Amino acid sequence: MNRTVLSVALLAAFTAAACSPKTAEAEADAGAAPMPVAEASDPAPADAAAPAVEQKDVVDTAIGSPDHTTLVSAVQAAGLVDTLKGAGPFTVFAPTNAAFEALPAGTVDTLLKPESKADLTAVLTYHVVPGMVDAATLTQQIQASGGTATLKTVQGGELKAQVVDGGVTLTDAKGNTVKVTTADLKASNGVIHVVDKVLMP
């Protein structure tokens, strides 16, 4: 397969998740503003134009999603709210509530204790990659790296990204594989990709 065909195939595989009905629902849950559509009529006077809707940062986008309440609680407990509200940009791989619930019994409760703040911070920052790594960028990285892209996280560890069975997966330091279920939830200071499991450093 030549490089052009491979690049197109990888991009299609990653963005398929973002274009699915679940993506639209997730974007609505996350409070993503719809893209304005140009009208064919005469332009409205400047003073009659509707004010622009301010785009939310990655934290407020997560707060607006009912599927990420555990993640938000963890970010607050770790004292990372101000950091993730910074200029960034950040790429956040966001586990759902169900992903946290799938961890061994007692794991989340233990991580949320004050004495576990360092461990919780390590887990959360392992889900954050510096820079804006949207679907197209990650697809290009996977293709350019021969099928496996290495992402350096804020925590210092690495994630391996691949295309498997038509979807993008991430493999963590412990060998666990998670799937990107919704891609490219844009925020004012980065982008969020929803994942179905919690990544472990």
C-alpha positions, 0 to 999 in steps of 0.5 A: 500500500503506498503512503498516500493510500495509507494516510487516507485510510488512517485518517478515515479510521480515526475520524470515523469515531468523531463523526458517529452519532455518539460523537454528536451526543458527546459534544452536546453533553460537553457543551460544544457550541455548534458551528455557525452556518452562513445564510444566503440573505443580506448580512445583518447590521453590525449592531444587530449581530449576535454576540460570539459564544465563548468557547470553554476550556478543557476543564469546563468542557469536561464539567459540562459532560455528565459522563465525566463527573468522576474525572472532574472530581479527580482533577479537583482533588488533585488540584489540577483545575488551574493548570488545565485552565491554563493557556495550553494547548493540551490534548486530554484523553478523558476516561468516562465514569464507566471507565473509572467504575471498571477499575478494581474495587476501591481504586477510585476511593483510594486515589481520591484520598488526600494522602494519595494526591501524588498518585492521583496526579500521576494518573491524571497527568498521564492522560494529558499530552502537551500540544494540540494533537487532534485526529488529523495530527495523530493520524499523520504521526501514526502513519509517519512512524510506520503504524505506531506513534509514541506520545509523551505525556505531561506525567513523563511517561509514554503512550503508544497510538495505533489503528486497530480494527478501524479505530484508534487505540492507546497502549499504556505503560502497563500494556493495557489497551484503550479505545478512543470512542469520541475524537476532537471535542475542541476546547479553547485551550486544547482538544479532548478525546474520550477513551473507554478505560483509564490509562495507567502509568 
